[in-house]
Amino acid sequence: MSVSAIFGSRVVLPPSSAAVATKAIAPPQRLAVGGGHGSTGLVIECSSRPQKKGTKHHMKTRPRKTRLSDIRRAPTNYPPLPPLPSEWSLVSDATAAAAPPPQPVQPE
């Protein structure tokens, strides 16, 4: 795998130390990473098919309603709940401190 395949652009590498030792020492070269045309940053693309993460994946793969009967379905209307029996009563902290404790119900 070549360096240009990893970075996605042309990479100019400095000469190796063996080449420098045999030739006259040239001024140091810059390591150019990133193509021309105004792009100055390093571009690394590690995967050709990146996976979707988290919410994006769930939104893409959520079940869709395809049948017309499912698409037009209205929410279920339940009848209202009956009132609570007399043995049940809602008590708040303020009324619990002021009222005496309730007496148990005697079976007849």
Contacts in CASP RR format, 6 or more apart in sequence:
PFRMAT RR
TARGET T0000
AUTHOR 0000-0000-0000
METHOD contacts of the structure
MODEL  1
MSVSAIFGSRVVLPPSSAAVATKAIAPPQRLAVGGGHGSTGLVIECSSRP
QKKGTKHHMKTRPRKTRLSDIRRAPTNYPPLPPLPSEWSLVSDATAAAAP
PPQPVQPE
3 11 0 8 1.000
3 13 0 8 1.000
4 10 0 8 1.000
4 11 0 8 1.000
6 44 0 8 1.000
7 33 0 8 1.000
7 34 0 8 1.000
7 42 0 8 1.000
7 43 0 8 1.000
7 44 0 8 1.000
8 34 0 8 1.000
8 43 0 8 1.000
8 44 0 8 1.000
8 45 0 8 1.000
9 33 0 8 1.000
9 34 0 8 1.000
9 35 0 8 1.000
9 39 0 8 1.000
9 43 0 8 1.000
10 32 0 8 1.000
10 34 0 8 1.000
10 35 0 8 1.000
11 31 0 8 1.000
11 32 0 8 1.000
11 33 0 8 1.000
11 34 0 8 1.000
12 29 0 8 1.000
12 30 0 8 1.000
12 31 0 8 1.000
12 32 0 8 1.000
13 31 0 8 1.000
14 28 0 8 1.000
14 29 0 8 1.000
14 31 0 8 1.000
15 26 0 8 1.000
15 29 0 8 1.000
20 26 0 8 1.000
33 41 0 8 1.000
33 42 0 8 1.000
34 40 0 8 1.000
34 41 0 8 1.000
34 42 0 8 1.000
34 43 0 8 1.000
51 57 0 8 1.000
52 60 0 8 1.000
65 71 0 8 1.000
87 105 0 8 1.000
91 99 0 8 1.000
END
